[in-house]
Amino acid sequence: MEAKIETTENGIKIEVTQVEDKKTQLLEAFQECSEGRCTCPTQEYQKVENLEITDADDAVQLSITAKDGEQIDVAEIEKCLAYTRKRISE
């Protein structure tokens, strides 16, 4: 699983590739975050206004919009992705 993170004007975009046979588990984990049931070891979720998930052919794309006045910390999101990678690999 590889992730490319890009900062946008009001949040970040993430493209997760090389998901192989873990795509279903990955989508389920991201859906939990989208529904407010995020289990990542960070408080970054408190800054999120909206999380959109797109299921592409060979990838999963996320678009995270920050709440007004907030900025998403890419380092914290990288920790979340590492946590999710480990979680779905078990």
N, C-alpha and C positions, 0 to 999 in steps of 0.2 A: 504494500500500500504506500503510495507516494502522494504527497499533498503539495499543491502550489497555492500560496496565499498572496492575494493582491489587495492592497489598501485602496478603498474607494473614498469618494467625497463624504459619504455618510455611514461608512462601515467597512466591511471587507467581503471579498469573494474568495471562495476556496474551491479548488478542483482536486478531487481525490481520484487518482488513477491506479492502475494495477491492483484492482480490488479482487480479481480472480473469483474464487468460489465463495467469497465472504460478502458479496454485495448485499444479499438479503439481510444479514446481521448488521451490516453497516447502515443500511437504510432504516432499520428498526431502531438502532441506537440514536441516529440523528432525529428520528421522529419523536423519540422520548424528549429530546432537548426542545424540539419545536413545540411540544405540548406542555413545556414547563416542568418536566420530570428529569431534568439533566442531573447526572450523577458525577460529572467531572469534578476533580478536586480543585476548583477555582471559584472565585466569586464573580468572574467575568460575565456570567449569565445575567447578573443583575443589571448590566448595561445594555442588554439586548432588547430592542423594540420589536424586531421581527426576524424570523429565520425561515427562509424559503429553501426547499430541497428540490433539486431537479435530478431525475434519474436519466442519465445519458447512456449511450450505447456501452462505452467502455469506462465510464466514470460516473461519479456522483458529484454534483455541483451544489454548493451552498452559497447563499447570499444572506449575509447578516447585516441588518441595519441597526445602528446604535440609537439609543434614546437621545433626545435633544440634550445637548451639552455634554454628552459622553463620547468617549473614544475607545474603541475596542483595542486591547493590547494583544498584538500578534504573538508575543512570547507566551502569553497565557493560553491563547488558542492552540499554539503548537503543543503545549502540555495536554490540553484536552484531546487533541488528535492522537497523541502518544498513548494516553489513557484508553481511548476508544480502540485503537489498534491492538493494544494488549488484551483488552476485554473481549474482543471478538475472536482473538486467536486462541483463547483458552478452550 
